[in-house]
C-alpha cells in the first residue's frame, strides 16, 4: 500500500524591495552622465579628429547604454 503525502504548500512570491529599485534607478542615472558628457564632446566638435577621442566617446556611450538598461530593468522587473 502506497502512502500519498500532500505536496508542500507553495511558497509565497517574493516581493520587490522598493529601496533596491530606487538604488538601481539612481545608479542608472549616474551611469548616464558619461554618455551625456560624450554627446556634449561630439556636438562641440572636440572629438572630431583623434581616434583616441572617438574611442573614449564610444566607451562613454557604452557605459550610458548600461545605465539605460539598468533603469529599464529596475522598472520592468516582474512584480510579485
PDB file with one MODEL, atoms N, CA, C and O in Angstrom:
MODEL        1
ATOM      1  N   UNK A   1       0.824  -1.156   0.000  1.00  0.00           N
ATOM      2  CA  UNK A   1       0.000   0.000   0.000  1.00  0.00           C
ATOM      3  C   UNK A   1       0.883   1.239   0.000  1.00  0.00           C
ATOM      4  O   UNK A   1       1.793   1.389   0.816  1.00  0.00           O
ATOM      5  N   UNK A   2       0.594   2.074  -0.899  1.00  0.00           N
ATOM      6  CA  UNK A   2       1.423   3.267  -1.025  1.00  0.00           C
ATOM      7  C   UNK A   2       0.836   4.398  -0.188  1.00  0.00           C
ATOM      8  O   UNK A   2      -0.376   4.578  -0.066  1.00  0.00           O
ATOM      9  N   UNK A   3       1.761   5.131   0.368  1.00  0.00           N
ATOM     10  CA  UNK A   3       1.334   6.292   1.146  1.00  0.00           C
ATOM     11  C   UNK A   3       1.446   7.523   0.273  1.00  0.00           C
ATOM     12  O   UNK A   3       2.480   7.766  -0.350  1.00  0.00           O
ATOM     13  N   UNK A   4       0.403   8.276   0.235  1.00  0.00           N
ATOM     14  CA  UNK A   4       0.463   9.521  -0.536  1.00  0.00           C
ATOM     15  C   UNK A   4       0.503  10.675   0.447  1.00  0.00           C
ATOM     16  O   UNK A   4      -0.361  10.833   1.310  1.00  0.00           O
ATOM     17  N   UNK A   5       1.525  11.456   0.281  1.00  0.00           N
ATOM     18  CA  UNK A   5       1.632  12.624   1.154  1.00  0.00           C
ATOM     19  C   UNK A   5       1.279  13.868   0.349  1.00  0.00           C
ATOM     20  O   UNK A   5       1.487  13.923  -0.863  1.00  0.00           O
ATOM     21  N   UNK A   6       0.762  14.826   1.020  1.00  0.00           N
ATOM     22  CA  UNK A   6       0.385  16.077   0.351  1.00  0.00           C
ATOM     23  C   UNK A   6       1.651  16.840  -0.030  1.00  0.00           C
ATOM     24  O   UNK A   6       2.623  16.860   0.725  1.00  0.00           O
ATOM     25  N   UNK A   7       1.633  17.461  -1.197  1.00  0.00           N
ATOM     26  CA  UNK A   7       2.813  18.240  -1.588  1.00  0.00           C
ATOM     27  C   UNK A   7       2.985  19.420  -0.636  1.00  0.00           C
ATOM     28  O   UNK A   7       2.021  19.892  -0.035  1.00  0.00           O
ATOM     29  N   UNK A   8       4.217  19.886  -0.508  1.00  0.00           N
ATOM     30  CA  UNK A   8       4.431  21.026   0.392  1.00  0.00           C
ATOM     31  C   UNK A   8       3.674  22.249  -0.118  1.00  0.00           C
ATOM     32  O   UNK A   8       3.489  22.412  -1.324  1.00  0.00           O
ATOM     33  N   UNK A   9       3.246  23.093   0.789  1.00  0.00           N
ATOM     34  CA  UNK A   9       2.493  24.276   0.349  1.00  0.00           C
ATOM     35  C   UNK A   9       3.398  25.193  -0.475  1.00  0.00           C
ATOM     36  O   UNK A   9       4.595  25.294  -0.203  1.00  0.00           O
ATOM     37  N   UNK A  10       2.832  25.856  -1.474  1.00  0.00           N
ATOM     38  CA  UNK A  10       3.662  26.743  -2.308  1.00  0.00           C
ATOM     39  C   UNK A  10       4.164  27.931  -1.508  1.00  0.00           C
ATOM     40  O   UNK A  10       3.478  28.463  -0.636  1.00  0.00           O
ATOM     41  N   UNK A  11       5.399  28.330  -1.841  1.00  0.00           N
ATOM     42  CA  UNK A  11       5.987  29.490  -1.160  1.00  0.00           C
ATOM     43  C   UNK A  11       5.325  30.753  -1.670  1.00  0.00           C
ATOM     44  O   UNK A  11       4.993  30.852  -2.851  1.00  0.00           O
ATOM     45  N   UNK A  12       5.135  31.705  -0.800  1.00  0.00           N
ATOM     46  CA  UNK A  12       4.581  32.977  -1.284  1.00  0.00           C
ATOM     47  C   UNK A  12       5.602  33.666  -2.181  1.00  0.00           C
ATOM     48  O   UNK A  12       6.804  33.578  -1.932  1.00  0.00           O
ATOM     49  N   UNK A  13       5.134  34.348  -3.218  1.00  0.00           N
ATOM     50  CA  UNK A  13       6.094  35.017  -4.125  1.00  0.00           C
ATOM     51  C   UNK A  13       6.860  36.105  -3.396  1.00  0.00           C
ATOM     52  O   UNK A  13       6.339  36.788  -2.514  1.00  0.00           O
ATOM     53  N   UNK A  14       8.121  36.242  -3.798  1.00  0.00           N
ATOM     54  CA  UNK A  14       8.957  37.267  -3.180  1.00  0.00           C
ATOM     55  C   UNK A  14       8.501  38.640  -3.664  1.00  0.00           C
ATOM     56  O   UNK A  14       8.189  38.831  -4.840  1.00  0.00           O
ATOM     57  N   UNK A  15       8.471  39.583  -2.738  1.00  0.00           N
ATOM     58  CA  UNK A  15       8.046  40.921  -3.088  1.00  0.00           C
ATOM     59  C   UNK A  15       9.263  41.767  -3.455  1.00  0.00           C
ATOM     60  O   UNK A  15      10.373  41.532  -2.979  1.00  0.00           O
ATOM     61  N   UNK A  16       9.024  42.744  -4.303  1.00  0.00           N
ATOM     62  CA  UNK A  16      10.096  43.659  -4.690  1.00  0.00           C
ATOM     63  C   UNK A  16      10.409  44.593  -3.537  1.00  0.00           C
ATOM     64  O   UNK A  16       9.525  45.045  -2.809  1.00  0.00           O
ATOM     65  N   UNK A  17      11.667  44.859  -3.402  1.00  0.00           N
ATOM     66  CA  UNK A  17      12.095  45.803  -2.386  1.00  0.00           C
ATOM     67  C   UNK A  17      12.195  47.173  -3.046  1.00  0.00           C
ATOM     68  O   UNK A  17      12.969  47.355  -3.986  1.00  0.00           O
ATOM     69  N   UNK A  18      11.425  48.128  -2.562  1.00  0.00           N
ATOM     70  CA  UNK A  18      11.411  49.457  -3.163  1.00  0.00           C
ATOM     71  C   UNK A  18      12.739  50.170  -3.048  1.00  0.00           C
ATOM     72  O   UNK A  18      13.096  50.972  -3.911  1.00  0.00           O
ATOM     73  N   UNK A  19      13.475  49.881  -1.982  1.00  0.00           N
ATOM     74  CA  UNK A  19      14.769  50.529  -1.794  1.00  0.00           C
ATOM     75  C   UNK A  19      15.771  50.054  -2.858  1.00  0.00           C
ATOM     76  O   UNK A  19      16.552  50.851  -3.376  1.00  0.00           O
ATOM     77  N   UNK A  20      15.744  48.786  -3.171  1.00  0.00           N
ATOM     78  CA  UNK A  20      16.660  48.255  -4.193  1.00  0.00           C
ATOM     79  C   UNK A  20      16.313  48.845  -5.558  1.00  0.00           C
ATOM     80  O   UNK A  20      17.207  49.190  -6.332  1.00  0.00           O
ATOM     81  N   UNK A  21      15.028  48.962  -5.852  1.00  0.00           N
ATOM     82  CA  UNK A  21      14.612  49.555  -7.119  1.00  0.00           C
ATOM     83  C   UNK A  21      15.093  51.001  -7.210  1.00  0.00           C
ATOM     84  O   UNK A  21      15.600  51.422  -8.250  1.00  0.00           O
ATOM     85  N   UNK A  22      14.938  51.756  -6.136  1.00  0.00           N
ATOM     86  CA  UNK A  22      15.389  53.149  -6.137  1.00  0.00           C
ATOM     87  C   UNK A  22      16.897  53.241  -6.308  1.00  0.00           C
ATOM     88  O   UNK A  22      17.384  54.109  -7.032  1.00  0.00           O
ATOM     89  N   UNK A  23      17.637  52.364  -5.657  1.00  0.00           N
ATOM     90  CA  UNK A  23      19.096  52.372  -5.796  1.00  0.00           C
ATOM     91  C   UNK A  23      19.518  52.024  -7.226  1.00  0.00           C
ATOM     92  O   UNK A  23      20.479  52.590  -7.746  1.00  0.00           O
ATOM     93  N   UNK A  24      18.802  51.098  -7.854  1.00  0.00           N
ATOM     94  CA  UNK A  24      19.124  50.736  -9.229  1.00  0.00           C
ATOM     95  C   UNK A  24      18.857  51.903 -10.167  1.00  0.00           C
ATOM     96  O   UNK A  24      19.632  52.139 -11.095  1.00  0.00           O
ATOM     97  N   UNK A  25      17.777  52.634  -9.940  1.00  0.00           N
ATOM     98  CA  UNK A  25      17.472  53.783 -10.783  1.00  0.00           C
ATOM     99  C   UNK A  25      18.518  54.880 -10.587  1.00  0.00           C
ATOM    100  O   UNK A  25      18.957  55.498 -11.557  1.00  0.00           O
ATOM    101  N   UNK A  26      18.916  55.123  -9.345  1.00  0.00           N
ATOM    102  CA  UNK A  26      19.943  56.142  -9.082  1.00  0.00           C
ATOM    103  C   UNK A  26      21.268  55.742  -9.733  1.00  0.00           C
ATOM    104  O   UNK A  26      21.946  56.581 -10.327  1.00  0.00           O
ATOM    105  N   UNK A  27      21.639  54.465  -9.625  1.00  0.00           N
ATOM    106  CA  UNK A  27      22.876  54.001 -10.254  1.00  0.00           C
ATOM    107  C   UNK A  27      22.790  54.139 -11.776  1.00  0.00           C
ATOM    108  O   UNK A  27      23.778  54.487 -12.422  1.00  0.00           O
ATOM    109  N   UNK A  28      21.616  53.867 -12.350  1.00  0.00           N
ATOM    110  CA  UNK A  28      21.437  54.021 -13.789  1.00  0.00           C
ATOM    111  C   UNK A  28      21.583  55.467 -14.231  1.00  0.00           C
ATOM    112  O   UNK A  28      22.169  55.748 -15.276  1.00  0.00           O
ATOM    113  N   UNK A  29      21.045  56.388 -13.429  1.00  0.00           N
ATOM    114  CA  UNK A  29      21.175  57.813 -13.762  1.00  0.00           C
ATOM    115  C   UNK A  29      22.642  58.241 -13.684  1.00  0.00           C
ATOM    116  O   UNK A  29      23.110  59.019 -14.515  1.00  0.00           O
ATOM    117  N   UNK A  30      23.356  57.737 -12.696  1.00  0.00           N
ATOM    118  CA  UNK A  30      24.787  58.058 -12.589  1.00  0.00           C
ATOM    119  C   UNK A  30      25.541  57.524 -13.805  1.00  0.00           C
ATOM    120  O   UNK A  30      26.461  58.174 -14.301  1.00  0.00           O
ATOM    121  N   UNK A  31      25.154  56.342 -14.285  1.00  0.00           N
ATOM    122  CA  UNK A  31      25.808  55.785 -15.466  1.00  0.00           C
ATOM    123  C   UNK A  31      25.455  56.549 -16.742  1.00  0.00           C
ATOM    124  O   UNK A  31      26.163  56.439 -17.742  1.00  0.00           O
ATOM    125  N   UNK A  32      24.381  57.310 -16.717  1.00  0.00           N
ATOM    126  CA  UNK A  32      24.024  58.113 -17.889  1.00  0.00           C
ATOM    127  C   UNK A  32      24.915  59.345 -18.044  1.00  0.00           C
ATOM    128  O   UNK A  32      25.048  59.873 -19.147  1.00  0.00           O
ATOM    129  N   UNK A  33      25.514  59.799 -16.970  1.00  0.00           N
ATOM    130  CA  UNK A  33      26.314  61.027 -17.015  1.00  0.00           C
ATOM    131  C   UNK A  33      27.507  60.958 -17.971  1.00  0.00           C
ATOM    132  O   UNK A  33      27.737  61.931 -18.689  1.00  0.00           O
ATOM    133  N   UNK A  34      28.282  59.868 -18.024  1.00  0.00           N
ATOM    134  CA  UNK A  34      29.374  59.829 -19.015  1.00  0.00           C
ATOM    135  C   UNK A  34      28.870  59.907 -20.452  1.00  0.00           C
ATOM    136  O   UNK A  34      29.532  60.499 -21.305  1.00  0.00           O
ATOM    137  N   UNK A  35      27.719  59.324 -20.727  1.00  0.00           N
ATOM    138  CA  UNK A  35      27.155  59.411 -22.070  1.00  0.00           C
ATOM    139  C   UNK A  35      26.740  60.825 -22.417  1.00  0.00           C
ATOM    140  O   UNK A  35      26.897  61.264 -23.556  1.00  0.00           O
ATOM    141  N   UNK A  36      26.210  61.541 -21.431  1.00  0.00           N
ATOM    142  CA  UNK A  36      25.846  62.939 -21.655  1.00  0.00           C
ATOM    143  C   UNK A  36      27.088  63.766 -21.969  1.00  0.00           C
ATOM    144  O   UNK A  36      27.071  64.594 -22.880  1.00  0.00           O
ATOM    145  N   UNK A  37      28.156  63.546 -21.222  1.00  0.00           N
ATOM    146  CA  UNK A  37      29.410  64.264 -21.492  1.00  0.00           C
ATOM    147  C   UNK A  37      29.954  63.898 -22.875  1.00  0.00           C
ATOM    148  O   UNK A  37      30.466  64.763 -23.585  1.00  0.00           O
ATOM    149  N   UNK A  38      29.847  62.637 -23.258  1.00  0.00           N
ATOM    150  CA  UNK A  38      30.329  62.222 -24.576  1.00  0.00           C
ATOM    151  C   UNK A  38      29.537  62.911 -25.678  1.00  0.00           C
ATOM    152  O   UNK A  38      30.113  63.340 -26.678  1.00  0.00           O
ATOM    153  N   UNK A  39      28.229  63.021 -25.508  1.00  0.00           N
ATOM    154  CA  UNK A  39      27.431  63.705 -26.519  1.00  0.00           C
ATOM    155  C   UNK A  39      27.777  65.183 -26.597  1.00  0.00           C
ATOM    156  O   UNK A  39      27.788  65.759 -27.685  1.00  0.00           O
ATOM    157  N   UNK A  40      28.057  65.795 -25.475  1.00  0.00           N
ATOM    158  CA  UNK A  40      28.468  67.199 -25.477  1.00  0.00           C
ATOM    159  C   UNK A  40      29.790  67.360 -26.225  1.00  0.00           C
ATOM    160  O   UNK A  40      29.956  68.306 -26.995  1.00  0.00           O
ATOM    161  N   UNK A  41      30.739  66.433 -26.001  1.00  0.00           N
ATOM    162  CA  UNK A  41      32.022  66.496 -26.705  1.00  0.00           C
ATOM    163  C   UNK A  41      31.832  66.340 -28.210  1.00  0.00           C
ATOM    164  O   UNK A  41      32.472  67.039 -28.995  1.00  0.00           O
ATOM    165  N   UNK A  42      30.957  65.426 -28.612  1.00  0.00           N
ATOM    166  CA  UNK A  42      30.752  65.188 -30.038  1.00  0.00           C
ATOM    167  C   UNK A  42      30.098  66.402 -30.685  1.00  0.00           C
ATOM    168  O   UNK A  42      30.524  66.834 -31.756  1.00  0.00           O
ATOM    169  N   UNK A  43      29.071  66.954 -30.051  1.00  0.00           N
ATOM    170  CA  UNK A  43      28.388  68.097 -30.656  1.00  0.00           C
ATOM    171  C   UNK A  43      29.227  69.366 -30.595  1.00  0.00           C
ATOM    172  O   UNK A  43      29.045  70.264 -31.417  1.00  0.00           O
ATOM    173  N   UNK A  44      30.132  69.454 -29.646  1.00  0.00           N
ATOM    174  CA  UNK A  44      31.004  70.623 -29.571  1.00  0.00           C
ATOM    175  C   UNK A  44      32.163  70.516 -30.564  1.00  0.00           C
ATOM    176  O   UNK A  44      32.859  71.500 -30.813  1.00  0.00           O
ATOM    177  N   UNK A  45      32.369  69.334 -31.126  1.00  0.00           N
ATOM    178  CA  UNK A  45      33.424  69.169 -32.110  1.00  0.00           C
ATOM    179  C   UNK A  45      34.773  68.856 -31.506  1.00  0.00           C
ATOM    180  O   UNK A  45      35.785  68.911 -32.204  1.00  0.00           O
ATOM    181  N   UNK A  46      34.815  68.530 -30.236  1.00  0.00           N
ATOM    182  CA  UNK A  46      36.092  68.250 -29.584  1.00  0.00           C
ATOM    183  C   UNK A  46      36.659  66.922 -30.065  1.00  0.00           C
ATOM    184  O   UNK A  46      37.874  66.781 -30.202  1.00  0.00           O
ATOM    185  N   UNK A  47      35.805  65.961 -30.319  1.00  0.00           N
ATOM    186  CA  UNK A  47      36.277  64.609 -30.629  1.00  0.00           C
ATOM    187  C   UNK A  47      36.206  64.310 -32.119  1.00  0.00           C
ATOM    188  O   UNK A  47      35.888  63.181 -32.493  1.00  0.00           O
ATOM    189  N   UNK A  48      36.489  65.276 -32.979  1.00  0.00           N
ATOM    190  CA  UNK A  48      36.372  65.037 -34.422  1.00  0.00           C
ATOM    191  C   UNK A  48      37.611  64.400 -35.029  1.00  0.00           C
ATOM    192  O   UNK A  48      37.495  63.580 -35.940  1.00  0.00           O
ATOM    193  N   UNK A  49      38.783  64.756 -34.549  1.00  0.00           N
ATOM    194  CA  UNK A  49      39.983  64.359 -35.282  1.00  0.00           C
ATOM    195  C   UNK A  49      40.654  63.122 -34.728  1.00  0.00           C
ATOM    196  O   UNK A  49      40.924  62.191 -35.487  1.00  0.00           O
ATOM    197  N   UNK A  50      40.926  63.072 -33.472  1.00  0.00           N
ATOM    198  CA  UNK A  50      41.731  61.984 -32.925  1.00  0.00           C
ATOM    199  C   UNK A  50      40.878  60.740 -32.703  1.00  0.00           C
ATOM    200  O   UNK A  50      39.771  60.810 -32.170  1.00  0.00           O
ATOM    201  N   UNK A  51      41.418  59.607 -33.123  1.00  0.00           N
ATOM    202  CA  UNK A  51      40.683  58.350 -32.940  1.00  0.00           C
ATOM    203  C   UNK A  51      40.638  57.954 -31.471  1.00  0.00           C
ATOM    204  O   UNK A  51      39.714  57.262 -31.044  1.00  0.00           O
ATOM    205  N   UNK A  52      41.629  58.388 -30.691  1.00  0.00           N
ATOM    206  CA  UNK A  52      41.590  58.097 -29.253  1.00  0.00           C
ATOM    207  C   UNK A  52      40.388  58.772 -28.606  1.00  0.00           C
ATOM    208  O   UNK A  52      39.739  58.197 -27.732  1.00  0.00           O
ATOM    209  N   UNK A  53      40.100  59.985 -29.037  1.00  0.00           N
ATOM    210  CA  UNK A  53      38.935  60.683 -28.503  1.00  0.00           C
ATOM    211  C   UNK A  53      37.649  59.972 -28.893  1.00  0.00           C
ATOM    212  O   UNK A  53      36.726  59.863 -28.085  1.00  0.00           O
ATOM    213  N   UNK A  54      37.584  59.488 -30.125  1.00  0.00           N
ATOM    214  CA  UNK A  54      36.386  58.786 -30.568  1.00  0.00           C
ATOM    215  C   UNK A  54      36.206  57.476 -29.810  1.00  0.00           C
ATOM    216  O   UNK A  54      35.077  57.087 -29.512  1.00  0.00           O
ATOM    217  N   UNK A  55      37.307  56.788 -29.495  1.00  0.00           N
ATOM    218  CA  UNK A  55      37.196  55.562 -28.707  1.00  0.00           C
ATOM    219  C   UNK A  55      36.723  55.869 -27.297  1.00  0.00           C
ATOM    220  O   UNK A  55      35.949  55.103 -26.722  1.00  0.00           O
ATOM    221  N   UNK A  56      37.179  56.978 -26.735  1.00  0.00           N
ATOM    222  CA  UNK A  56      36.733  57.381 -25.407  1.00  0.00           C
ATOM    223  C   UNK A  56      35.243  57.719 -25.422  1.00  0.00           C
ATOM    224  O   UNK A  56      34.506  57.353 -24.506  1.00  0.00           O
ATOM    225  N   UNK A  57      34.813  58.413 -26.458  1.00  0.00           N
ATOM    226  CA  UNK A  57      33.393  58.768 -26.587  1.00  0.00           C
ATOM    227  C   UNK A  57      32.553  57.502 -26.740  1.00  0.00           C
ATOM    228  O   UNK A  57      31.482  57.387 -26.143  1.00  0.00           O
ATOM    229  N   UNK A  58      33.041  56.554 -27.540  1.00  0.00           N
ATOM    230  CA  UNK A  58      32.308  55.299 -27.716  1.00  0.00           C
ATOM    231  C   UNK A  58      32.215  54.529 -26.401  1.00  0.00           C
ATOM    232  O   UNK A  58      31.174  53.944 -26.101  1.00  0.00           O
ATOM    233  N   UNK A  59      33.282  54.524 -25.622  1.00  0.00           N
ATOM    234  CA  UNK A  59      33.244  53.843 -24.325  1.00  0.00           C
ATOM    235  C   UNK A  59      32.261  54.526 -23.379  1.00  0.00           C
ATOM    236  O   UNK A  59      31.540  53.858 -22.638  1.00  0.00           O
ATOM    237  N   UNK A  60      32.233  55.848 -23.403  1.00  0.00           N
ATOM    238  CA  UNK A  60      31.281  56.583 -22.553  1.00  0.00           C
ATOM    239  C   UNK A  60      29.844  56.302 -22.966  1.00  0.00           C
ATOM    240  O   UNK A  60      28.969  56.156 -22.112  1.00  0.00           O
ATOM    241  N   UNK A  61      29.597  56.225 -24.265  1.00  0.00           N
ATOM    242  CA  UNK A  61      28.255  55.910 -24.733  1.00  0.00           C
ATOM    243  C   UNK A  61      27.855  54.487 -24.375  1.00  0.00           C
ATOM    244  O   UNK A  61      26.683  54.221 -24.106  1.00  0.00           O
ATOM    245  N   UNK A  62      28.816  53.572 -24.370  1.00  0.00           N
ATOM    246  CA  UNK A  62      28.533  52.196 -23.954  1.00  0.00           C
ATOM    247  C   UNK A  62      28.150  52.142 -22.477  1.00  0.00           C
ATOM    248  O   UNK A  62      27.230  51.419 -22.095  1.00  0.00           O
ATOM    249  N   UNK A  63      28.852  52.902 -21.656  1.00  0.00           N
ATOM    250  CA  UNK A  63      28.503  52.973 -20.232  1.00  0.00           C
ATOM    251  C   UNK A  63      27.095  53.540 -20.063  1.00  0.00           C
ATOM    252  O   UNK A  63      26.331  53.075 -19.218  1.00  0.00           O
ATOM    253  N   UNK A  64      26.759  54.540 -20.867  1.00  0.00           N
ATOM    254  CA  UNK A  64      25.420  55.119 -20.805  1.00  0.00           C
ATOM    255  C   UNK A  64      24.356  54.106 -21.220  1.00  0.00           C
ATOM    256  O   UNK A  64      23.252  54.105 -20.676  1.00  0.00           O
ATOM    257  N   UNK A  65      24.684  53.249 -22.176  1.00  0.00           N
ATOM    258  CA  UNK A  65      23.741  52.190 -22.566  1.00  0.00           C
ATOM    259  C   UNK A  65      23.492  51.234 -21.406  1.00  0.00           C
ATOM    260  O   UNK A  65      22.367  50.775 -21.207  1.00  0.00           O
ATOM    261  N   UNK A  66      24.529  50.938 -20.649  1.00  0.00           N
ATOM    262  CA  UNK A  66      24.335  50.097 -19.456  1.00  0.00           C
ATOM    263  C   UNK A  66      23.451  50.811 -18.437  1.00  0.00           C
ATOM    264  O   UNK A  66      22.661  50.168 -17.746  1.00  0.00           O
ATOM    265  N   UNK A  67      23.576  52.119 -18.342  1.00  0.00           N
ATOM    266  CA  UNK A  67      22.717  52.886 -17.446  1.00  0.00           C
ATOM    267  C   UNK A  67      21.259  52.808 -17.858  1.00  0.00           C
ATOM    268  O   UNK A  67      20.376  52.634 -17.018  1.00  0.00           O
ATOM    269  N   UNK A  68      21.010  52.938 -19.158  1.00  0.00           N
ATOM    270  CA  UNK A  68      19.641  52.824 -19.663  1.00  0.00           C
ATOM    271  C   UNK A  68      19.104  51.419 -19.398  1.00  0.00           C
ATOM    272  O   UNK A  68      17.955  51.265 -18.985  1.00  0.00           O
ATOM    273  N   UNK A  69      19.918  50.400 -19.630  1.00  0.00           N
ATOM    274  CA  UNK A  69      19.484  49.026 -19.390  1.00  0.00           C
ATOM    275  C   UNK A  69      19.184  48.792 -17.910  1.00  0.00           C
ATOM    276  O   UNK A  69      18.228  48.092 -17.576  1.00  0.00           O
ATOM    277  N   UNK A  70      19.984  49.367 -17.032  1.00  0.00           N
ATOM    278  CA  UNK A  70      19.760  49.196 -15.595  1.00  0.00           C
ATOM    279  C   UNK A  70      18.466  49.863 -15.161  1.00  0.00           C
ATOM    280  O   UNK A  70      17.709  49.299 -14.371  1.00  0.00           O
ATOM    281  N   UNK A  71      18.209  51.050 -15.668  1.00  0.00           N
ATOM    282  CA  UNK A  71      16.957  51.732 -15.339  1.00  0.00           C
ATOM    283  C   UNK A  71      15.765  50.942 -15.879  1.00  0.00           C
ATOM    284  O   UNK A  71      14.767  50.759 -15.182  1.00  0.00           O
ATOM    285  N   UNK A  72      15.874  50.483 -17.110  1.00  0.00           N
ATOM    286  CA  UNK A  72      14.789  49.704 -17.710  1.00  0.00           C
ATOM    287  C   UNK A  72      14.533  48.440 -16.911  1.00  0.00           C
ATOM    288  O   UNK A  72      13.378  48.090 -16.669  1.00  0.00           O
ATOM    289  N   UNK A  73      15.590  47.746 -16.494  1.00  0.00           N
ATOM    290  CA  UNK A  73      15.427  46.505 -15.746  1.00  0.00           C
ATOM    291  C   UNK A  73      14.836  46.765 -14.362  1.00  0.00           C
ATOM    292  O   UNK A  73      14.044  45.963 -13.866  1.00  0.00           O
ATOM    293  N   UNK A  74      15.213  47.875 -13.740  1.00  0.00           N
ATOM    294  CA  UNK A  74      14.680  48.198 -12.418  1.00  0.00           C
ATOM    295  C   UNK A  74      13.186  48.476 -12.486  1.00  0.00           C
ATOM    296  O   UNK A  74      12.439  48.116 -11.576  1.00  0.00           O
ATOM    297  N   UNK A  75      12.752  49.115 -13.562  1.00  0.00           N
ATOM    298  CA  UNK A  75      11.334  49.449 -13.684  1.00  0.00           C
ATOM    299  C   UNK A  75      10.523  48.251 -14.157  1.00  0.00           C
ATOM    300  O   UNK A  75       9.394  48.056 -13.708  1.00  0.00           O
ATOM    301  N   UNK A  76      11.074  47.454 -15.048  1.00  0.00           N
ATOM    302  CA  UNK A  76      10.321  46.366 -15.683  1.00  0.00           C
ATOM    303  C   UNK A  76      10.445  45.012 -14.997  1.00  0.00           C
ATOM    304  O   UNK A  76       9.915  44.026 -15.510  1.00  0.00           O
ATOM    305  N   UNK A  77      11.125  44.929 -13.861  1.00  0.00           N
ATOM    306  CA  UNK A  77      11.210  43.628 -13.195  1.00  0.00           C
ATOM    307  C   UNK A  77       9.810  43.146 -12.850  1.00  0.00           C
ATOM    308  O   UNK A  77       8.932  43.956 -12.554  1.00  0.00           O
ATOM    309  N   UNK A  78       9.592  41.833 -12.884  1.00  0.00           N
ATOM    310  CA  UNK A  78       8.255  41.334 -12.585  1.00  0.00           C
ATOM    311  C   UNK A  78       7.856  41.638 -11.137  1.00  0.00           C
ATOM    312  O   UNK A  78       8.643  41.492 -10.201  1.00  0.00           O
ATOM    313  N   UNK A  79       6.631  42.055 -11.001  1.00  0.00           N
ATOM    314  CA  UNK A  79       6.119  42.362  -9.662  1.00  0.00           C
ATOM    315  C   UNK A  79       5.508  41.116  -9.062  1.00  0.00           C
ATOM    316  O   UNK A  79       4.890  40.309  -9.757  1.00  0.00           O
ATOM    317  N   UNK A  80       5.685  40.975  -7.793  1.00  0.00           N
ATOM    318  CA  UNK A  80       5.156  39.783  -7.111  1.00  0.00           C
ATOM    319  C   UNK A  80       3.777  40.048  -6.586  1.00  0.00           C
ATOM    320  O   UNK A  80       3.166  39.166  -5.982  1.00  0.00           O
TER     321      UNK A  80
ENDMDL
END
